[in-house]
């Protein structure tokens, strides 16, 4: 299993709006690609010097081919949607993770 992890720092003033949009619009659209089996939003419990609130949004993919297909076919489209809506209010970076074992 693979995880497409997106870490996002969101301005404090709009974090509720961003969370609602993620839950109601963005994540459902990501799951409709059929490349991810589920998704979760986690709060990162650190104080950032730049302020804001930090979240980790994790999308689970059954295999590396699904993750690679996402990058080829959908990544740019989804980044543009987020940038158009929240461009000045967040900073993000992505990490690909491979699950080696679960206990």
Buried (B, 14 or more C-beta within 10 A) or exposed (E): BBBBBBBBBBBEEBBEBBBEBBEEEBBEEBBEBEBBEEBEBEEEEEEEEEEBBBBBBBBBBEEEEBBBBBEEEBEEEBEEBBEEBBEEBBEBEEEEEEEEEEE
